[in-house]
Amino acid sequence: MVKNIRRLIEQVAKEKDLPERVVEYALKNAIVIAVKKAKRIRENLDVEFTDEGIKVYIVRGKGKKKERFPLDISTEDINRIAAYAAKEEFLNELERAERERGFLEYKELEGEIVTGIVRKIYENGDVLVDLGKVEAVLPRREQIPGERYNVGDRVKALLLEVKKVHGEPRLILSRTHPLFLKRLLETEIPEVAEKEIEIKAVARIPGERAKVAVHAKDMKMDPVGIVVGLRGSRIQPISEELGGEKIDVVRWTEDEEEFIRRSLSPAQPTAVRLIPEEERAEVAVPQEQLSLAIGRRGTNVKLAHRLTGWHIDVMSEEDFEKLTELRESGQAE
């Protein structure tokens, strides 16, 4: 069945002069519509073509909280519905695909980096970007502070969202989202692209500073050194693309206490106390490193919090010791 579907996709893509991924997207949509009709399902569905056959999932939640649950449907049933969809609904989906070719192509690129040319700058600061087949908007809120654009400028950005507004495609770009930095690293650092090094977490204050946690599958590798490059040769071009944003690269570890220590780099904490029930950590640093650990306008500790997920209270070693003594004597909560 799946081999037949693959052949169908290849054949239709060739006949209609459409990318195979667009035809596959249209076919999956057709199957979703057919399954919903046949099983009277209102929830969102997702379809996968695997070597084992066609898999259908119920999708619940959004973003990071999105979860998929296998739909309770027999192989015979799904094959019958898929065959019907391929004959009936697929034609409608293909017509729609041809009308909305650009939209569907870019829907597949959601969450990836795209490049375009600035065509117009609106009074509110939003920028209209020509991506070739379609136009996208880089809203003011998604621009790195201090950046200025002129008509004709070439812009690289994350394709943040592709949606329909009143039936018309609307593409939203972002240069401030943490995923943009992650995608840049995947594009520019071969070892990241080849998945030898994994980007575990990214935190940004756009245009100012960012922190990236990296992990190497091979423990002999130095993921920080590889990503940063000799004298910063690899990370510097990425920093320049982000308007000079300073990027701290730290080595990820499952040890939460040690990860918090590393996240506060360039400061060097001398003690960390975890309070799991509050998802909070108390961190001691030498007095002379206190401002370094906190950062200008609190940027360093804010980014450490976003990177680790822990609320971090930074204090001098002296205050840390006093708090410890108070706790031990039962005077501090």
DRENMARTI-254464 format. One record per residue (C-alpha): residue number from 0; residue in three letters; z, x, y. Coordinates in steps of 0.05 Angstrom, whole numbers, plus 5000, padded with zeros to 4 digits. Example, Ala and Ser with C-alpha at 12.3 -4.5 7.8 and 13.67 -1.06 7.14 Angstrom:
<nodes>
(0,"ala",(5156,5246,4910))
(1,"ser",(5143,5273,4979))
</nodes>
This chain:
<nodes>
(0,"met",(5000,5000,5000))
(1,"val",(5021,5054,5049))
(2,"lys",(4959,5096,5032))
(3,"asn",(4916,5035,5046))
(4,"ile",(4951,5026,5113))
(5,"arg",(4940,5098,5132))
(6,"arg",(4866,5091,5115))
(7,"leu",(4863,5027,5156))
(8,"ile",(4895,5061,5216))
(9,"glu",(4846,5120,5212))
(10,"gln",(4786,5074,5204))
(11,"val",(4805,5027,5261))
(12,"ala",(4823,5085,5307))
(13,"lys",(4754,5115,5296))
(14,"glu",(4717,5049,5306))
(15,"lys",(4756,5029,5368))
(16,"asp",(4760,5100,5397))
(17,"leu",(4835,5094,5402))
(18,"pro",(4888,5146,5384))
(19,"glu",(4916,5135,5314))
(20,"arg",(4987,5129,5342))
(21,"val",(4964,5071,5386))
(22,"val",(4933,5035,5326))
(23,"glu",(4996,5048,5285))
(24,"tyr",(5039,5021,5342))
(25,"ala",(4996,4958,5344))
(26,"leu",(5000,4949,5268))
(27,"lys",(5076,4957,5268))
(28,"asn",(5080,4905,5324))
(29,"ala",(5037,4858,5282))
(30,"ile",(5082,4867,5222))
(31,"val",(5144,4855,5264))
(32,"ile",(5114,4790,5291))
(33,"ala",(5094,4767,5221))
(34,"val",(5162,4783,5191))
(35,"lys",(5197,4746,5247))
(36,"lys",(5154,4685,5236))
(37,"ala",(5161,4686,5160))
(38,"lys",(5235,4698,5159))
(39,"arg",(5252,4661,5224))
(40,"ile",(5287,4722,5253))
(41,"arg",(5302,4728,5327))
(42,"glu",(5333,4797,5327))
(43,"asn",(5294,4860,5345))
(44,"leu",(5260,4894,5286))
(45,"asp",(5233,4963,5273))
(46,"val",(5180,4982,5221))
(47,"glu",(5169,5049,5186))
(48,"phe",(5113,5071,5140))
(49,"thr",(5143,5118,5088))
(50,"asp",(5121,5148,5022))
(51,"glu",(5166,5096,4988))
(52,"gly",(5132,5038,5023))
(53,"ile",(5140,4996,5085))
(54,"lys",(5212,4994,5112))
(55,"val",(5236,4940,5161))
(56,"tyr",(5301,4947,5199))
(57,"ile",(5342,4901,5244))
(58,"val",(5357,4937,5309))
(59,"arg",(5423,4924,5345))
(60,"gly",(5451,4955,5409))
(61,"lys",(5416,4999,5460))
(62,"gly",(5410,5072,5478))
(63,"lys",(5460,5117,5441))
(64,"lys",(5494,5056,5412))
(65,"lys",(5430,5031,5379))
(66,"glu",(5437,5022,5304))
(67,"arg",(5388,5002,5250))
(68,"phe",(5403,4961,5188))
(69,"pro",(5355,4952,5130))
(70,"leu",(5328,4882,5127))
(71,"asp",(5342,4847,5061))
(72,"ile",(5270,4835,5039))
(73,"ser",(5235,4849,4973))
(74,"thr",(5178,4899,4967))
(75,"glu",(5131,4843,4944))
(76,"asp",(5151,4800,5003))
(77,"ile",(5140,4855,5055))
(78,"asn",(5073,4875,5024))
(79,"arg",(5050,4803,5026))
(80,"ile",(5072,4794,5098))
(81,"ala",(5042,4862,5118))
(82,"ala",(4975,4844,5086))
(83,"tyr",(4975,4778,5125))
(84,"ala",(4994,4814,5189))
(85,"ala",(4939,4865,5179))
(86,"lys",(4888,4808,5176))
(87,"glu",(4915,4759,5227))
(88,"glu",(4964,4788,5278))
(89,"phe",(4934,4857,5277))
(90,"leu",(4870,4833,5310))
(91,"asn",(4909,4803,5367))
(92,"glu",(4951,4865,5374))
(93,"leu",(4889,4909,5374))
(94,"glu",(4857,4868,5430))
(95,"arg",(4921,4875,5468))
(96,"ala",(4921,4950,5452))
(97,"glu",(4851,4958,5480))
(98,"arg",(4871,4921,5543))
(99,"glu",(4934,4960,5551))
(100,"arg",(4911,5026,5522))
(101,"gly",(4945,5068,5575))
(102,"phe",(5010,5029,5570))
(103,"leu",(5014,5036,5494))
(104,"glu",(4997,5110,5496))
(105,"tyr",(5051,5124,5546))
(106,"lys",(5101,5079,5511))
(107,"glu",(5095,5129,5453))
(108,"leu",(5111,5185,5503))
(109,"glu",(5174,5153,5529))
(110,"gly",(5228,5207,5531))
(111,"glu",(5177,5264,5535))
(112,"ile",(5153,5308,5593))
(113,"val",(5090,5287,5630))
(114,"thr",(5052,5319,5687))
(115,"gly",(5015,5283,5743))
(116,"ile",(4989,5286,5815))
(117,"val",(5025,5255,5874))
(118,"arg",(4981,5200,5903))
(119,"lys",(5027,5165,5952))
(120,"ile",(5096,5172,5983))
(121,"tyr",(5130,5107,6001))
(122,"glu",(5175,5097,6062))
(123,"asn",(5236,5090,6017))
(124,"gly",(5222,5159,5987))
(125,"asp",(5194,5136,5921))
(126,"val",(5133,5175,5898))
(127,"leu",(5071,5147,5863))
(128,"val",(5045,5195,5810))
(129,"asp",(4977,5192,5777))
(130,"leu",(4984,5210,5703))
(131,"gly",(4909,5202,5689))
(132,"lys",(4901,5135,5655))
(133,"val",(4960,5102,5689))
(134,"glu",(5004,5111,5749))
(135,"ala",(5080,5121,5748))
(136,"val",(5135,5119,5799))
(137,"leu",(5185,5175,5812))
(138,"pro",(5241,5137,5848))
(139,"arg",(5281,5171,5901))
(140,"arg",(5344,5165,5858))
(141,"glu",(5309,5205,5802))
(142,"gln",(5288,5262,5848))
(143,"ile",(5326,5327,5852))
(144,"pro",(5363,5328,5919))
(145,"gly",(5327,5370,5971))
(146,"glu",(5258,5366,5938))
(147,"arg",(5200,5345,5982))
(148,"tyr",(5132,5320,5959))
(149,"asn",(5063,5319,5990))
(150,"val",(5001,5281,5968))
(151,"gly",(4963,5325,5919))
(152,"asp",(5025,5361,5892))
(153,"arg",(5029,5371,5817))
(154,"val",(5094,5341,5788))
(155,"lys",(5127,5352,5721))
(156,"ala",(5178,5299,5700))
(157,"leu",(5210,5262,5643))
(158,"leu",(5177,5196,5626))
(159,"leu",(5243,5158,5629))
(160,"glu",(5221,5086,5618))
(161,"val",(5158,5047,5601))
(162,"lys",(5165,4972,5609))
(163,"lys",(5129,4909,5630))
(164,"val",(5144,4876,5697))
(165,"his",(5110,4808,5707))
(166,"gly",(5061,4827,5652))
(167,"glu",(5041,4893,5685))
(168,"pro",(5060,4962,5658))
(169,"arg",(5112,5000,5698))
(170,"leu",(5126,5073,5684))
(171,"ile",(5189,5106,5712))
(172,"leu",(5196,5182,5718))
(173,"ser",(5258,5224,5726))
(174,"arg",(5273,5296,5744))
(175,"thr",(5348,5287,5745))
(176,"his",(5362,5262,5675))
(177,"pro",(5396,5311,5626))
(178,"leu",(5341,5297,5576))
(179,"phe",(5290,5328,5624))
(180,"leu",(5327,5395,5619))
(181,"lys",(5332,5388,5544))
(182,"arg",(5257,5376,5538))
(183,"leu",(5242,5435,5584))
(184,"leu",(5283,5480,5538))
(185,"glu",(5246,5452,5477))
(186,"thr",(5180,5466,5512))
(187,"glu",(5194,5535,5540))
(188,"ile",(5239,5567,5486))
(189,"pro",(5201,5578,5420))
(190,"glu",(5264,5582,5378))
(191,"val",(5286,5514,5406))
(192,"ala",(5217,5484,5394))
(193,"glu",(5219,5510,5322))
(194,"lys",(5289,5481,5313))
(195,"glu",(5320,5548,5297))
(196,"ile",(5366,5534,5356))
(197,"glu",(5392,5464,5369))
(198,"ile",(5410,5436,5438))
(199,"lys",(5477,5401,5423))
(200,"ala",(5493,5375,5492))
(201,"val",(5468,5377,5564))
(202,"ala",(5505,5361,5628))
(203,"arg",(5475,5364,5698))
(204,"ile",(5491,5356,5771))
(205,"pro",(5418,5355,5792))
(206,"gly",(5397,5411,5839))
(207,"glu",(5465,5445,5835))
(208,"arg",(5487,5464,5766))
(209,"ala",(5479,5448,5692))
(210,"lys",(5512,5466,5627))
(211,"val",(5478,5469,5560))
(212,"ala",(5512,5476,5492))
(213,"val",(5469,5511,5439))
(214,"his",(5477,5523,5364))
(215,"ala",(5439,5569,5317))
(216,"lys",(5430,5549,5244))
(217,"asp",(5430,5623,5226))
(218,"met",(5499,5649,5244))
(219,"lys",(5471,5719,5255))
(220,"met",(5430,5693,5314))
(221,"asp",(5456,5695,5385))
(222,"pro",(5433,5627,5412))
(223,"val",(5459,5640,5482))
(224,"gly",(5424,5707,5489))
(225,"ile",(5359,5679,5460))
(226,"val",(5358,5618,5507))
(227,"val",(5378,5659,5569))
(228,"gly",(5331,5716,5553))
(229,"leu",(5334,5789,5576))
(230,"arg",(5364,5789,5646))
(231,"gly",(5354,5714,5649))
(232,"ser",(5278,5718,5639))
(233,"arg",(5275,5655,5597))
(234,"ile",(5324,5610,5634))
(235,"gln",(5302,5630,5704))
(236,"pro",(5234,5594,5703))
(237,"ile",(5269,5531,5679))
(238,"ser",(5320,5538,5735))
(239,"glu",(5264,5545,5786))
(240,"glu",(5229,5483,5759))
(241,"leu",(5295,5446,5773))
(242,"gly",(5298,5468,5846))
(243,"gly",(5342,5529,5833))
(244,"glu",(5393,5491,5791))
(245,"lys",(5441,5542,5760))
(246,"ile",(5443,5534,5685))
(247,"asp",(5504,5557,5644))
(248,"val",(5488,5565,5570))
(249,"val",(5547,5563,5522))
(250,"arg",(5554,5568,5447))
(251,"trp",(5572,5503,5414))
(252,"thr",(5627,5499,5362))
(253,"glu",(5661,5444,5321))
(254,"asp",(5728,5472,5344))
(255,"glu",(5741,5426,5403))
(256,"glu",(5794,5471,5433))
(257,"glu",(5747,5531,5432))
(258,"phe",(5688,5489,5457))
(259,"ile",(5730,5468,5517))
(260,"arg",(5746,5541,5531))
(261,"arg",(5672,5559,5530))
(262,"ser",(5651,5499,5571))
(263,"leu",(5692,5524,5630))
(264,"ser",(5653,5589,5633))
(265,"pro",(5650,5633,5674))
(266,"ala",(5726,5622,5678))
(267,"gln",(5765,5647,5618))
(268,"pro",(5822,5599,5598))
(269,"thr",(5884,5630,5567))
(270,"ala",(5911,5567,5535))
(271,"val",(5886,5497,5517))
(272,"arg",(5928,5438,5497))
(273,"leu",(5893,5377,5468))
(274,"ile",(5920,5306,5477))
(275,"pro",(5874,5268,5429))
(276,"glu",(5901,5199,5441))
(277,"glu",(5881,5205,5515))
(278,"glu",(5818,5247,5501))
(279,"arg",(5848,5296,5550))
(280,"ala",(5858,5371,5550))
(281,"glu",(5905,5412,5592))
(282,"val",(5877,5481,5606))
(283,"ala",(5912,5543,5634))
(284,"val",(5874,5597,5672))
(285,"pro",(5898,5657,5710))
(286,"gln",(5915,5640,5783))
(287,"glu",(5857,5682,5809))
(288,"gln",(5808,5642,5766))
(289,"leu",(5833,5573,5785))
(290,"ser",(5779,5559,5837))
(291,"leu",(5726,5588,5791))
(292,"ala",(5747,5542,5734))
(293,"ile",(5747,5481,5778))
(294,"gly",(5684,5500,5816))
(295,"arg",(5657,5482,5884))
(296,"arg",(5672,5408,5896))
(297,"gly",(5697,5406,5824))
(298,"thr",(5628,5417,5794))
(299,"asn",(5650,5465,5739))
(300,"val",(5704,5421,5710))
(301,"lys",(5661,5358,5718))
(302,"leu",(5605,5389,5678))
(303,"ala",(5654,5414,5626))
(304,"his",(5680,5343,5619))
(305,"arg",(5610,5314,5610))
(306,"leu",(5590,5369,5561))
(307,"thr",(5651,5362,5516))
(308,"gly",(5671,5289,5527))
(309,"trp",(5743,5310,5542))
(310,"his",(5778,5297,5608))
(311,"ile",(5801,5367,5629))
(312,"asp",(5861,5382,5673))
(313,"val",(5856,5454,5697))
(314,"met",(5919,5488,5722))
(315,"ser",(5949,5557,5732))
(316,"glu",(5985,5592,5675))
(317,"glu",(6050,5583,5713))
(318,"asp",(6041,5508,5721))
(319,"phe",(6019,5502,5648))
(320,"glu",(6083,5537,5626))
(321,"lys",(6127,5493,5671))
(322,"leu",(6094,5431,5642))
(323,"thr",(6105,5457,5572))
(324,"glu",(6179,5468,5587))
(325,"leu",(6186,5399,5617))
(326,"arg",(6154,5367,5556))
(327,"glu",(6198,5405,5508))
(328,"ser",(6260,5383,5547))
(329,"gly",(6235,5311,5546))
(330,"gln",(6227,5306,5622))
(331,"ala",(6152,5299,5623))
(332,"glu",(6112,5242,5594))
</nodes>
